[in-house]
Amino acid sequence: MKKIREVAINKLENLRRIKLKTVILLLVFISIGYLMLVCSLYAAVPQRINYQGKLLNSAGEPVSDGNRNIRFIRIYCGIIV
C-alpha cells in the first residue's frame, strides 16, 4: 500500500513539473511574439522624411523666403552593414 502511494505521489509530481515546463515555454513564446510585434511596429517605414538644406539660385545666392515646389529626380540611400 505504501509503494502504491509513493508511485501516485511521484506521478503527481511529474505532472506538476510537466505543467510548469509547459507554462514556462508558453510564456517564453508569448514574450518572443510580443517582442517581435513591438519591434516590427517601430521598424515601420515613415510616411514623411524631414530634410534641411539651402536653396540657392544658379549664381549661388540664397533664394528669398517663400513656398517652393521641389521635385526629386533621384534619392540615394546608403546602407551601413
TAPE-V565388 format. One line per field, one symbol per residue. ss: DSSP state (H for helix, E for strand, - for the rest). psi: psi as a letter, one per 20 degrees, with the letter a starting at -180 (. if undefined). A space follows every 50 residues. Layout:
ss->???
psi->???
This chain:
ss->-HHHHHHHHHHHHHHHHHHHHHHHHHHHHHHHHHHHHHHHHH-------- -----E-----E-------------------
psi->ghhggggggggghggggggggggggghghgggggghggghhijqpqhqpp ppapoqahijqqqqqrpqppppgqpqpppp.
